[in-house]
Amino acid sequence: MKRSRIKWFLIVATIVSLAFIVGCAKPPAKEIESAGKAIADAKLKEADLYSQDLFAKAEGALKKAMDLVAAKNYKDAKTAADEALSLAQQSVQAVEANKTKMKADSEQLVLDVQSSINELKTLAAQAVRKKAPINQQEIQNAIGKWEIELVSIKEHLHAGKIRLAFDQLTAIQEQARSQKETLQGALEVKAVEKK
């Protein structure tokens, strides 16, 4: 009977000790603060523009860490905060390489957009000659607008605003593609009418 009491005492003491240790666990405030500072630093270094995937994952991991702290799951919160810190640092390391690649892609896009504009001018002239049903004023306005925007885009590239230039070029390229399809459709309709 005496051994049984000692055994129960040890079990209760172990449970109380574990409860005390778990109950006294502290939120990983230092880790979350470090991750937050790393993410802010990454944003200053334009990781949100040139390393978007890694930066978004870092922000997501930090949010997860804070949610886990709110749920008092401090161990997993610390892991998530450490992951956020690591991802933020990786995003900063990727900025220069991604920015250089995006600049090269943008310079090629400038040439592609200029080529698309020239092709649209040729198609528009053909459509006018063949009296195809097109909105000539709309096409002329679009082409003029894009040519003006290209000047601005080249200035952005020169000033190092690569993401802005890339996004504008991508938008113009899509709009030019749409106009080209419209013109080609009008020319095809006119060709069918002649038959």
C-alpha positions in Angstrom: 0.0 0.0 0.0 2.9 2.3 0.8 4.4 1.7 -2.7 1.1 2.4 -4.3 0.9 5.9 -2.6 4.4 6.7 -3.6 3.7 5.7 -7.1 0.5 7.8 -7.2 2.4 10.7 -5.7 5.1 10.5 -8.3 2.5 10.4 -11.1 0.6 13.4 -9.7 3.8 15.3 -9.2 4.9 14.5 -12.8 1.5 15.7 -14.2 1.6 18.9 -12.1 5.2 19.6 -13.2 4.2 19.1 -16.9 1.2 21.3 -16.5 3.3 23.9 -14.8 5.9 23.8 -17.6 3.3 23.9 -20.4 1.3 26.6 -18.6 4.3 28.8 -18.2 5.4 28.6 -21.9 5.8 32.0 -23.3 4.8 33.3 -26.7 7.7 33.6 -29.1 7.6 37.4 -29.0 11.3 37.8 -29.9 11.0 35.5 -33.0 7.8 37.2 -34.2 9.4 40.6 -33.8 12.5 39.5 -35.7 10.3 38.1 -38.5 8.3 41.3 -38.7 11.4 43.4 -38.9 12.8 41.1 -41.6 9.6 41.4 -43.7 9.6 45.2 -43.3 13.3 45.2 -44.4 12.5 42.9 -47.4 9.7 45.3 -48.4 12.2 48.3 -48.2 14.5 46.3 -50.5 11.6 45.8 -53.0 11.1 42.0 -52.4 7.4 42.6 -52.6 7.9 43.7 -56.2 10.7 41.4 -57.5 10.4 38.4 -55.3 6.6 38.3 -54.8 6.1 34.6 -54.2 8.7 34.3 -51.4 7.6 37.6 -49.9 4.0 36.5 -49.8 4.9 33.2 -48.2 6.9 35.2 -45.5 3.9 37.4 -44.8 1.7 34.3 -44.7 4.0 32.5 -42.2 4.1 35.6 -40.0 0.3 35.8 -40.0 0.2 32.1 -39.2 2.6 32.6 -36.3 0.4 35.4 -34.8 -2.7 33.3 -35.2 -1.0 30.4 -33.4 0.0 32.8 -30.6 -3.6 33.8 -30.3 -4.5 30.1 -30.0 -1.7 29.8 -27.4 0.1 27.2 -29.5 3.5 28.8 -28.8 5.7 25.9 -30.1 4.2 26.0 -33.6 4.1 29.8 -33.5 7.8 29.9 -32.9 8.3 27.5 -35.9 6.1 29.7 -38.1 7.9 32.8 -37.0 11.3 31.2 -37.8 10.0 30.2 -41.2 8.7 33.8 -41.9 12.2 35.1 -41.0 13.9 32.6 -43.3 11.5 33.3 -46.2 11.9 37.1 -45.8 15.7 36.7 -46.0 15.4 34.5 -49.0 13.2 37.0 -50.8 15.7 39.7 -50.3 18.5 37.5 -51.7 16.4 36.9 -54.8 15.6 40.6 -55.5 18.7 41.5 -57.6 18.6 38.4 -59.9 14.9 38.8 -60.4 15.1 42.5 -61.1 17.9 42.0 -63.6 15.9 39.3 -65.4 12.7 41.4 -65.4 14.7 44.4 -66.8 15.9 42.2 -69.7 12.4 40.8 -70.2 11.1 44.4 -70.2 13.6 45.6 -72.8 12.5 42.7 -75.0 8.9 43.5 -74.4 9.5 47.1 -75.6 10.7 45.7 -78.9 7.8 43.3 -79.1 5.3 46.0 -78.3 6.8 48.3 -80.9 6.6 45.5 -83.4 3.0 44.8 -82.5 2.1 48.5 -82.9 3.7 48.5 -86.4 1.8 45.4 -87.3 -1.4 47.0 -86.1 -0.8 50.0 -88.3 -0.3 47.8 -91.3 -3.5 45.8 -90.5 -5.5 48.9 -89.9 -4.3 50.4 -93.3 -5.3 47.1 -95.0 -8.7 47.2 -93.3 -9.3 50.8 -94.4 -8.3 50.0 -98.0 -10.5 47.0 -98.1 -13.4 48.9 -96.4 -13.6 46.3 -93.6 -16.0 47.2 -90.7 -13.6 48.7 -88.2 -13.6 51.6 -85.8 -10.7 53.5 -87.3 -10.8 56.3 -84.7 -10.6 53.8 -81.8 -7.6 52.0 -83.3 -5.8 55.3 -84.0 -6.4 56.5 -80.5 -5.2 53.2 -79.0 -2.0 53.2 -81.1 -1.3 56.9 -80.3 -1.8 56.2 -76.6 0.5 53.2 -76.6 3.2 55.1 -78.4 3.1 57.8 -75.8 3.1 55.2 -73.0 6.2 53.6 -74.5 8.1 56.8 -74.0 7.0 56.9 -70.4 7.9 53.2 -70.0 11.4 53.7 -71.3 11.9 56.5 -68.8 10.7 54.1 -66.0 13.2 51.5 -67.1 16.0 54.1 -67.2 14.9 55.3 -63.7 15.0 51.7 -62.3 11.2 51.3 -61.9 11.4 47.9 -63.6 8.2 46.4 -62.1 6.1 49.4 -63.1 7.5 49.3 -66.6 7.0 45.5 -66.9 3.4 45.7 -65.7 2.6 48.5 -68.2 4.3 46.7 -71.1 2.4 43.5 -70.3 -0.9 45.4 -70.3 -0.2 47.1 -73.6 0.9 43.8 -75.2 -2.5 42.3 -74.2 -4.4 45.2 -75.5 -2.5 45.2 -78.8 -3.1 41.4 -79.1 -6.9 42.0 -78.7 -6.9 44.8 -81.3 -4.9 42.6 -83.7 -7.5 39.8 -83.3 -10.3 42.3 -83.9 -8.6 43.6 -87.1 -7.9 40.2 -88.4 -11.5 39.2 -87.8 -12.8 42.2 -89.7 -10.4 41.4 -92.6 -11.6 37.8 -92.6 -15.3 38.9 -92.7 -14.5 41.2 -95.6 -12.7 38.4 -97.5 -15.7 36.1 -97.0 -18.1 38.8 -98.3 -16.0 39.2 -101.5 -16.4 35.4 -102.3 
